[in-house]
């Protein structure tokens, strides 16, 4: 990473307030050229609930001053109810949040240092609301860059996958449970900080309860899902993600569904901005954003729209490992998406084999142990140790496995593999997990892609129907999009299991699945080599403005373990880490504002090998903030268990002011399972 300290325009920074029409004050941090009052600039808005004073402070000061130094105003706003902004945040992507965002754009238009033309950029939450606000068509918004986001909040978000309840639904709800419980900084809001803190502790609520009450694709999830009407978006969109992230599929749906100038970029990265991207190679993404913003905010022809519509990192084989510094591969591109150059190549699931010809129909059976999936890694990774899927042989041994012959030549794919399975199950509620693996000659099995399908959702996510035990169904399982090259001599493997813990919450009862061979298929999106790929202009090296000065007060250990008690047959998956955004430090001081922050989290997922009703997930977190004689701490715990018919949710907040209890609040909720 090249740190840039000299820019074409000198940068001025300020923290200020924006008063909305209802009197709510939003906290704003702005970086802009010093001469912008006489030489106005376009504004780039990042609009988040992630506490600009601490959680995103490091990231913000690497990006926004960079844009400011190149002739923009970088504007970072805390959403209502977060950071130092007034109010309470009771859920994600509410209409209030989006309406406020439109007012922010109107406010920016009226600032003397702004030309009135604005863009939005954001990763994850900021990528979501950028799309959502674009669909509201505020005239000030001229383009967006959306990273690691989705157009469909039900089908392809942290909550559900293929109608299955994701374990990260709990993890993410717990993370926001903690963030929402943290206090504003008295250095900005003054003596009213305790009153604001109490409002948040009492008013933000238990988001996980709301999410669990919506187990199918209803109006709750349709709100904020721009796929409901792609035509509402009228401005240019640059969609970005990484193969190690959970949100790569949306890039391709946006390219297909939108009818505006658009581009797509998918690298090898986890849930990170690409200039900070891991696994590498990271790229000069901030330079790329300038090309996009100069094109659409300043009217300069940067050549960015003359390049192929979509560019992706085509991954090559690498031995499976819990962490990759660099991911082997190369950049490839397609002129448009969907690409007419990509053709489906069909394989048949024969008995213990994957063949290009169908054998006579037969059947195979599987009842996977409940802990199948412990080699999966995380649904979406942030670039930490142990997040990547490891060698799949332990999960393959608990699945039905179909292997091709060793490939005679390299086979490259780009897009979504699709499995069509003829099957029957012995329970009214069941799901399948389908994994596409690359098996090396030495037997190592690396996961390439995977998909889940709640079989009750076989005809759609809005009106699921129970299965008739013993009845034969044909279902379609779409795996995640991927760009990958299978080497000559390697084997393509498709693995099918009835559990995938803790990525997905287990079915209510143990499931025995019968798969009909010879008629079940796998379609791979085969991509032929493209000579022009060798001529693609390389990305610049990563660069950014300097980080803030940070002092490590206490080191942050990290642990990720799997243990199995052979006397009880219970497997426990545990992750514990400290430090959050602050380079792995458990407690860090941000020197320029003399703010000390700390964060720890422990995630524990336990299950009995043969009893899905024993599934138990627990998330424990602690956050602390302090300066001088101001000292606060928040301890939050979330527990999720179940039986065949019900989810049981327990949660607790304990807030401390200078070591004394400020508030304790507990929840004990029951939520019916609805074919999940």
Secondary structure, DSSP 8 states (H G I E B T S, - for coil): -EEE---SS-EEEEEEEEE-TTS-EEEEEEEEETTTTTS-EEEEEEEESS-TTTTTHHHHHHHHHHHHHTTEEEEEEE-TTSTT-SS---SSS-HHHHHHHHHHHHHHHTSTTEEEEEEEEEETHHHHHHHHHHTTT-TTEEEEEEES--S-TTTBSSSEETTEEBHHHHHHHHHHHHHHTS---HHHHGGGHHHHHHHHHHHS--HHHHHHT--SS-HHHHTT-GGGGGGG--SEEEEEEETTSS--HHHHHHHHH--SSEEEEEES--SS-GGG-SSB----HHHHHHHHHHHHHS----SGGGS-SEEEEEE------S--SB--EEEEEESSSS-TTEEEEEEEEETTEEESS----EEEEE---TTTTTTS--SS--S-TT-S---THHHHTTSEEEE----SS-EEEEEEEEEEEEEEESSSS-EEEEEEEEE-TT--EEEEEEEEEEGGGTT-SSS-----TT--EEEEEEEEEEEEEE-TT-EEEEEEES--TTTB---SS---EEEEETT-EEEEEEE---GGGGG-------EEE----EEEEEE--EEEEEEEETTTTEEEEEEEEE-TTSTTEEEEEEGGGTEEEEEEEEEEEEEETTEEEEEEEEEEEEEEEEETTEEEEEEEEEEEEE-SSEEEEEEEEEEEETTEEEEEEEEEEEEE----
